[in-house]
Amino acid sequence: MRDLKASKRRGLVNKAKSWLRRPETFKIASFALNLINLLARAIDHFK
């Protein structure tokens, strides 16, 4: 049981690593951050 959890975790780590290596990931992340910043600014503006 414990080994299964460990291997699952290892698989997730490998998935995350391969996902982080992709340039699209960073494009999407920066896009999301820009959206959040815009929303925060809009909320501040309309307060």
C-alpha distance matrix in Angstrom:
0.0 3.8 5.4 5.2 6.5 8.8 10.1 10.7 12.6 14.4 15.4 16.8 18.6 20.1 21.2 22.8 24.5 26.0 27.0 28.7 30.6 32.3 35.7 35.5 32.7 35.2 38.0 36.1 35.0 38.6 39.9 37.6 38.8 42.4 42.0 40.6 43.5 46.0 44.6 44.8 48.4 49.4 48.1 50.0 53.1 53.2 52.6
3.8 0.0 3.8 5.4 5.2 6.3 8.7 9.9 10.7 12.4 14.3 15.4 16.6 18.5 20.0 21.1 22.6 24.5 25.6 26.9 28.8 30.8 34.2 34.3 31.4 33.6 36.6 34.8 33.5 37.0 38.6 36.4 37.2 40.9 40.7 39.2 41.9 44.6 43.4 43.4 46.8 48.1 46.9 48.5 51.7 52.0 51.3
5.4 3.8 0.0 3.8 5.4 5.0 6.1 8.4 9.8 10.4 12.1 14.1 15.2 16.3 18.1 19.8 20.8 22.4 24.0 25.5 26.9 29.0 32.5 32.8 30.2 32.5 35.5 34.0 32.9 36.4 38.0 36.2 37.1 40.7 40.8 39.5 42.2 44.8 43.9 44.1 47.4 48.8 47.8 49.5 52.5 53.0 52.5
5.2 5.4 3.8 0.0 3.8 5.4 5.2 6.1 8.6 9.8 10.5 12.3 14.2 15.3 16.3 18.3 19.9 21.0 22.3 24.2 25.8 27.4 31.0 30.9 28.3 30.9 33.7 32.0 31.1 34.7 36.1 34.1 35.4 38.9 38.7 37.6 40.5 42.9 41.9 42.3 45.7 46.8 45.9 47.8 50.7 51.0 50.7
6.5 5.2 5.4 3.8 0.0 3.8 5.5 5.0 6.1 8.6 9.8 10.5 12.3 14.2 15.2 16.4 18.3 20.0 20.8 22.3 24.4 26.1 29.4 29.3 26.4 28.8 31.7 29.8 28.7 32.2 33.6 31.5 32.5 36.2 36.0 34.6 37.4 40.0 38.9 39.1 42.5 43.7 42.7 44.5 47.5 47.8 47.4
8.8 6.3 5.0 5.4 3.8 0.0 3.8 5.4 5.1 6.1 8.6 9.9 10.5 12.3 14.1 15.2 16.4 18.4 19.7 20.9 22.6 24.8 28.2 28.5 25.7 27.8 30.9 29.5 28.2 31.6 33.4 31.5 32.3 35.9 36.1 34.9 37.4 40.1 39.4 39.4 42.7 44.2 43.3 44.9 47.9 48.5 48.1
10.1 8.7 6.1 5.2 5.5 3.8 0.0 3.8 5.4 4.9 6.1 8.6 9.7 10.4 12.1 14.1 15.1 16.4 18.1 19.7 21.1 23.0 26.6 26.9 24.4 26.9 29.8 28.5 27.6 31.1 32.7 31.2 32.3 35.7 35.9 35.0 37.7 40.2 39.6 40.0 43.2 44.5 43.9 45.7 48.5 49.2 49.1
10.7 9.9 8.4 6.1 5.0 5.4 3.8 0.0 3.8 5.4 5.0 6.3 8.7 9.9 10.5 12.3 14.2 15.4 16.3 18.2 20.0 21.6 25.0 24.8 22.2 24.9 27.6 25.9 25.2 28.8 30.1 28.3 29.6 33.1 33.0 32.1 34.9 37.3 36.5 37.0 40.3 41.5 40.8 42.7 45.5 46.0 45.9
12.6 10.7 9.8 8.6 6.1 5.1 5.4 3.8 0.0 3.8 5.4 5.0 6.2 8.6 9.7 10.5 12.2 14.3 15.0 16.3 18.4 20.3 23.6 23.7 20.7 22.9 26.0 24.4 23.2 26.7 28.3 26.5 27.4 31.0 31.1 30.0 32.6 35.3 34.6 34.8 38.0 39.5 38.8 40.4 43.3 44.0 43.8
14.4 12.4 10.4 9.8 8.6 6.1 4.9 5.4 3.8 0.0 3.8 5.4 5.1 6.2 8.5 9.8 10.5 12.3 14.0 15.2 16.6 18.9 22.3 22.9 20.3 22.4 25.6 24.6 23.5 26.8 28.7 27.3 28.2 31.7 32.2 31.3 33.7 36.4 36.1 36.4 39.4 41.0 40.6 42.1 44.9 45.9 45.8
15.4 14.3 12.1 10.5 9.8 8.6 6.1 5.0 5.4 3.8 0.0 3.8 5.4 5.1 6.1 8.6 9.8 10.6 12.1 14.1 15.4 17.1 20.7 20.9 18.5 21.2 24.0 22.8 22.2 25.7 27.2 26.0 27.3 30.6 30.9 30.4 33.0 35.4 35.1 35.7 38.7 40.0 39.8 41.6 44.2 45.0 45.3
16.8 15.4 14.1 12.3 10.5 9.9 8.6 6.3 5.0 5.4 3.8 0.0 3.8 5.4 5.0 6.1 8.5 9.9 10.2 12.1 14.2 15.6 18.9 18.8 16.1 18.6 21.4 19.9 19.1 22.7 24.1 22.6 23.9 27.3 27.5 26.8 29.5 31.9 31.4 32.0 35.1 36.4 36.1 37.9 40.5 41.3 41.5
18.6 16.6 15.2 14.2 12.3 10.5 9.7 8.7 6.2 5.1 5.4 3.8 0.0 3.8 5.4 5.1 6.1 8.6 9.7 10.4 12.4 14.6 17.8 18.4 15.5 17.5 20.7 19.8 18.5 21.8 23.8 22.6 23.3 26.7 27.4 26.7 28.9 31.6 31.5 31.8 34.7 36.4 36.2 37.7 40.4 41.5 41.6
20.1 18.5 16.3 15.3 14.2 12.3 10.4 9.9 8.6 6.2 5.1 5.4 3.8 0.0 3.8 5.4 5.0 6.2 8.4 9.8 10.7 12.9 16.4 17.3 15.0 17.3 20.4 19.8 19.2 22.3 24.2 23.5 24.5 27.7 28.5 28.2 30.4 32.9 33.1 33.7 36.4 38.0 38.1 39.7 42.1 43.3 43.7
21.2 20.0 18.1 16.3 15.2 14.1 12.1 10.5 9.7 8.5 6.1 5.0 5.4 3.8 0.0 3.8 5.4 5.2 6.0 8.5 10.0 11.1 14.7 14.8 12.6 15.4 18.0 17.0 16.8 20.2 21.6 20.8 22.3 25.4 25.8 25.8 28.3 30.5 30.5 31.4 34.2 35.5 35.7 37.5 39.8 40.8 41.4
22.8 21.1 19.8 18.3 16.4 15.2 14.1 12.3 10.5 9.8 8.6 6.1 5.1 5.4 3.8 0.0 3.8 5.5 4.9 6.0 8.6 10.1 13.1 13.4 10.5 12.7 15.8 14.8 13.9 17.3 19.1 18.1 19.2 22.4 23.1 22.8 25.1 27.5 27.7 28.3 31.0 32.6 32.7 34.3 36.7 37.9 38.4
24.5 22.6 20.8 19.9 18.3 16.4 15.1 14.2 12.2 10.5 9.8 8.5 6.1 5.0 5.4 3.8 0.0 3.8 5.3 5.1 6.3 9.0 12.1 13.4 11.1 12.7 16.0 16.0 15.1 17.9 20.1 19.8 20.5 23.5 24.7 24.6 26.5 29.0 29.6 30.1 32.5 34.4 34.8 36.1 38.4 39.9 40.5
26.0 24.5 22.4 21.0 20.0 18.4 16.4 15.4 14.3 12.3 10.6 9.9 8.6 6.2 5.2 5.5 3.8 0.0 3.8 5.5 5.1 6.8 10.5 11.6 10.1 12.5 15.2 15.3 15.3 18.1 19.9 19.9 21.2 23.8 24.9 25.4 27.4 29.5 30.2 31.2 33.4 35.0 35.7 37.3 39.3 40.7 41.6
27.0 25.6 24.0 22.3 20.8 19.7 18.1 16.3 15.0 14.0 12.1 10.2 9.7 8.4 6.0 4.9 5.3 3.8 0.0 3.8 5.4 5.5 8.8 8.9 6.8 9.6 12.2 11.7 11.9 14.9 16.4 16.3 17.8 20.5 21.3 21.8 24.0 26.0 26.6 27.7 30.0 31.4 32.1 33.8 35.8 37.1 38.1
28.7 26.9 25.5 24.2 22.3 20.9 19.7 18.2 16.3 15.2 14.1 12.1 10.4 9.8 8.5 6.0 5.1 5.5 3.8 0.0 3.8 5.4 7.6 8.8 6.3 7.7 11.0 11.2 10.5 13.1 15.3 15.4 16.2 18.9 20.3 20.6 22.3 24.6 25.5 26.3 28.4 30.2 31.0 32.3 34.3 36.0 36.8
30.6 28.8 26.9 25.8 24.4 22.6 21.1 20.0 18.4 16.6 15.4 14.2 12.4 10.7 10.0 8.6 6.3 5.1 5.4 3.8 0.0 3.8 6.4 8.8 7.9 8.9 11.8 13.0 12.9 14.9 17.1 17.9 18.7 20.9 22.6 23.3 24.7 26.9 28.2 29.1 30.9 32.7 33.8 35.0 36.9 38.7 39.7
32.3 30.8 29.0 27.4 26.1 24.8 23.0 21.6 20.3 18.9 17.1 15.6 14.6 12.9 11.1 10.1 9.0 6.8 5.5 5.4 3.8 0.0 3.8 5.5 5.6 7.5 9.4 10.5 11.5 13.4 14.9 16.1 17.5 19.3 20.7 22.0 23.5 25.2 26.6 27.9 29.6 31.1 32.4 33.9 35.4 37.1 38.5
35.7 34.2 32.5 31.0 29.4 28.2 26.6 25.0 23.6 22.3 20.7 18.9 17.8 16.4 14.7 13.1 12.1 10.5 8.8 7.6 6.4 3.8 0.0 3.8 5.3 5.5 6.5 8.8 10.0 10.9 12.5 14.4 15.6 16.8 18.6 20.2 21.3 22.8 24.6 26.0 27.3 28.8 30.5 31.8 33.1 35.0 36.6
35.5 34.3 32.8 30.9 29.3 28.5 26.9 24.8 23.7 22.9 20.9 18.8 18.4 17.3 14.8 13.4 13.4 11.6 8.9 8.8 8.8 5.5 3.8 0.0 3.8 5.4 4.9 6.1 8.4 9.9 10.4 12.1 14.1 15.2 16.3 18.2 19.8 20.9 22.4 24.2 25.6 26.8 28.4 30.1 31.3 32.9 34.6
32.7 31.4 30.2 28.3 26.4 25.7 24.4 22.2 20.7 20.3 18.5 16.1 15.5 15.0 12.6 10.5 11.1 10.1 6.8 6.3 7.9 5.6 5.3 3.8 0.0 3.8 5.5 5.2 6.1 8.6 9.8 10.5 12.2 14.2 15.3 16.5 18.3 19.9 21.0 22.5 24.3 25.7 26.9 28.5 30.1 31.6 33.0
35.2 33.6 32.5 30.9 28.8 27.8 26.9 24.9 22.9 22.4 21.2 18.6 17.5 17.3 15.4 12.7 12.7 12.5 9.6 7.7 8.9 7.5 5.5 5.4 3.8 0.0 3.8 5.4 4.9 6.0 8.3 9.7 10.3 12.1 14.0 15.1 16.2 18.1 19.7 20.8 22.3 24.0 25.5 26.7 28.2 30.1 31.4
38.0 36.6 35.5 33.7 31.7 30.9 29.8 27.6 26.0 25.6 24.0 21.4 20.7 20.4 18.0 15.8 16.0 15.2 12.2 11.0 11.8 9.4 6.5 4.9 5.5 3.8 0.0 3.8 5.5 5.3 6.1 8.6 9.9 10.6 12.3 14.3 15.3 16.5 18.3 20.0 21.1 22.5 24.3 25.7 26.8 28.6 30.4
36.1 34.8 34.0 32.0 29.8 29.5 28.5 25.9 24.4 24.6 22.8 19.9 19.8 19.8 17.0 14.8 16.0 15.3 11.7 11.2 13.0 10.5 8.8 6.1 5.2 5.4 3.8 0.0 3.8 5.6 5.0 6.1 8.6 9.8 10.5 12.3 14.2 15.2 16.4 18.3 19.9 20.9 22.4 24.3 25.5 26.9 28.6
35.0 33.5 32.9 31.1 28.7 28.2 27.6 25.2 23.2 23.5 22.2 19.1 18.5 19.2 16.8 13.9 15.1 15.3 11.9 10.5 12.9 11.5 10.0 8.4 6.1 4.9 5.5 3.8 0.0 3.8 5.4 5.1 6.2 8.6 9.8 10.6 12.3 14.2 15.3 16.4 18.3 19.9 21.0 22.5 24.2 25.8 27.0
38.6 37.0 36.4 34.7 32.2 31.6 31.1 28.8 26.7 26.8 25.7 22.7 21.8 22.3 20.2 17.3 17.9 18.1 14.9 13.1 14.9 13.4 10.9 9.9 8.6 6.0 5.3 5.6 3.8 0.0 3.8 5.4 5.0 6.1 8.6 9.8 10.4 12.2 14.2 15.2 16.4 18.2 19.8 20.9 22.3 24.3 25.8
39.9 38.6 38.0 36.1 33.6 33.4 32.7 30.1 28.3 28.7 27.2 24.1 23.8 24.2 21.6 19.1 20.1 19.9 16.4 15.3 17.1 14.9 12.5 10.4 9.8 8.3 6.1 5.0 5.4 3.8 0.0 3.8 5.5 5.1 6.2 8.7 9.9 10.6 12.4 14.3 15.3 16.5 18.4 20.0 20.9 22.6 24.5
37.6 36.4 36.2 34.1 31.5 31.5 31.2 28.3 26.5 27.3 26.0 22.6 22.6 23.5 20.8 18.1 19.8 19.9 16.3 15.4 17.9 16.1 14.4 12.1 10.5 9.7 8.6 6.1 5.1 5.4 3.8 0.0 3.8 5.4 5.0 6.2 8.6 9.8 10.5 12.3 14.2 15.2 16.4 18.3 19.8 21.1 22.6
38.8 37.2 37.1 35.4 32.5 32.3 32.3 29.6 27.4 28.2 27.3 23.9 23.3 24.5 22.3 19.2 20.5 21.2 17.8 16.2 18.7 17.5 15.6 14.1 12.2 10.3 9.9 8.6 6.2 5.0 5.5 3.8 0.0 3.8 5.4 5.1 6.1 8.6 9.8 10.5 12.2 14.2 15.3 16.4 18.2 20.0 21.2
42.4 40.9 40.7 38.9 36.2 35.9 35.7 33.1 31.0 31.7 30.6 27.3 26.7 27.7 25.4 22.4 23.5 23.8 20.5 18.9 20.9 19.3 16.8 15.2 14.2 12.1 10.6 9.8 8.6 6.1 5.1 5.4 3.8 0.0 3.8 5.4 5.0 6.1 8.6 9.8 10.5 12.2 14.2 15.3 16.3 18.4 20.1
42.0 40.7 40.8 38.7 36.0 36.1 35.9 33.0 31.1 32.2 30.9 27.5 27.4 28.5 25.8 23.1 24.7 24.9 21.3 20.3 22.6 20.7 18.6 16.3 15.3 14.0 12.3 10.5 9.8 8.6 6.2 5.0 5.4 3.8 0.0 3.8 5.4 5.1 6.2 8.6 9.8 10.5 12.2 14.2 15.1 16.5 18.4
40.6 39.2 39.5 37.6 34.6 34.9 35.0 32.1 30.0 31.3 30.4 26.8 26.7 28.2 25.8 22.8 24.6 25.4 21.8 20.6 23.3 22.0 20.2 18.2 16.5 15.1 14.3 12.3 10.6 9.8 8.7 6.2 5.1 5.4 3.8 0.0 3.8 5.4 5.1 6.1 8.5 9.8 10.5 12.2 14.1 15.4 16.5
43.5 41.9 42.2 40.5 37.4 37.4 37.7 34.9 32.6 33.7 33.0 29.5 28.9 30.4 28.3 25.1 26.5 27.4 24.0 22.3 24.7 23.5 21.3 19.8 18.3 16.2 15.3 14.2 12.3 10.4 9.9 8.6 6.1 5.0 5.4 3.8 0.0 3.8 5.4 5.1 6.1 8.6 9.9 10.5 12.2 14.3 15.5
46.0 44.6 44.8 42.9 40.0 40.1 40.2 37.3 35.3 36.4 35.4 31.9 31.6 32.9 30.5 27.5 29.0 29.5 26.0 24.6 26.9 25.2 22.8 20.9 19.9 18.1 16.5 15.2 14.2 12.2 10.6 9.8 8.6 6.1 5.1 5.4 3.8 0.0 3.8 5.5 5.1 6.1 8.6 9.8 10.4 12.3 14.3
44.6 43.4 43.9 41.9 38.9 39.4 39.6 36.5 34.6 36.1 35.1 31.4 31.5 33.1 30.5 27.7 29.6 30.2 26.6 25.5 28.2 26.6 24.6 22.4 21.0 19.7 18.3 16.4 15.3 14.2 12.4 10.5 9.8 8.6 6.2 5.1 5.4 3.8 0.0 3.8 5.4 5.0 6.1 8.5 9.7 10.6 12.3
44.8 43.4 44.1 42.3 39.1 39.4 40.0 37.0 34.8 36.4 35.7 32.0 31.8 33.7 31.4 28.3 30.1 31.2 27.7 26.3 29.1 27.9 26.0 24.2 22.5 20.8 20.0 18.3 16.4 15.2 14.3 12.3 10.5 9.8 8.6 6.1 5.1 5.5 3.8 0.0 3.8 5.5 5.1 6.2 8.5 10.1 10.7
48.4 46.8 47.4 45.7 42.5 42.7 43.2 40.3 38.0 39.4 38.7 35.1 34.7 36.4 34.2 31.0 32.5 33.4 30.0 28.4 30.9 29.6 27.3 25.6 24.3 22.3 21.1 19.9 18.3 16.4 15.3 14.2 12.2 10.5 9.8 8.5 6.1 5.1 5.4 3.8 0.0 3.8 5.4 5.1 6.1 8.7 10.1
49.4 48.1 48.8 46.8 43.7 44.2 44.5 41.5 39.5 41.0 40.0 36.4 36.4 38.0 35.5 32.6 34.4 35.0 31.4 30.2 32.7 31.1 28.8 26.8 25.7 24.0 22.5 20.9 19.9 18.2 16.5 15.2 14.2 12.2 10.5 9.8 8.6 6.1 5.0 5.5 3.8 0.0 3.8 5.4 4.9 6.2 8.7
48.1 46.9 47.8 45.9 42.7 43.3 43.9 40.8 38.8 40.6 39.8 36.1 36.2 38.1 35.7 32.7 34.8 35.7 32.1 31.0 33.8 32.4 30.5 28.4 26.9 25.5 24.3 22.4 21.0 19.8 18.4 16.4 15.3 14.2 12.2 10.5 9.9 8.6 6.1 5.1 5.4 3.8 0.0 3.8 5.4 5.3 6.2
50.0 48.5 49.5 47.8 44.5 44.9 45.7 42.7 40.4 42.1 41.6 37.9 37.7 39.7 37.5 34.3 36.1 37.3 33.8 32.3 35.0 33.9 31.8 30.1 28.5 26.7 25.7 24.3 22.5 20.9 20.0 18.3 16.4 15.3 14.2 12.2 10.5 9.8 8.5 6.2 5.1 5.4 3.8 0.0 3.8 5.6 5.4
53.1 51.7 52.5 50.7 47.5 47.9 48.5 45.5 43.3 44.9 44.2 40.5 40.4 42.1 39.8 36.7 38.4 39.3 35.8 34.3 36.9 35.4 33.1 31.3 30.1 28.2 26.8 25.5 24.2 22.3 20.9 19.8 18.2 16.3 15.1 14.1 12.2 10.4 9.7 8.5 6.1 4.9 5.4 3.8 0.0 3.8 5.7
53.2 52.0 53.0 51.0 47.8 48.5 49.2 46.0 44.0 45.9 45.0 41.3 41.5 43.3 40.8 37.9 39.9 40.7 37.1 36.0 38.7 37.1 35.0 32.9 31.6 30.1 28.6 26.9 25.8 24.3 22.6 21.1 20.0 18.4 16.5 15.4 14.3 12.3 10.6 10.1 8.7 6.2 5.3 5.6 3.8 0.0 3.8
52.6 51.3 52.5 50.7 47.4 48.1 49.1 45.9 43.8 45.8 45.3 41.5 41.6 43.7 41.4 38.4 40.5 41.6 38.1 36.8 39.7 38.5 36.6 34.6 33.0 31.4 30.4 28.6 27.0 25.8 24.5 22.6 21.2 20.1 18.4 16.5 15.5 14.3 12.3 10.7 10.1 8.7 6.2 5.4 5.7 3.8 0.0
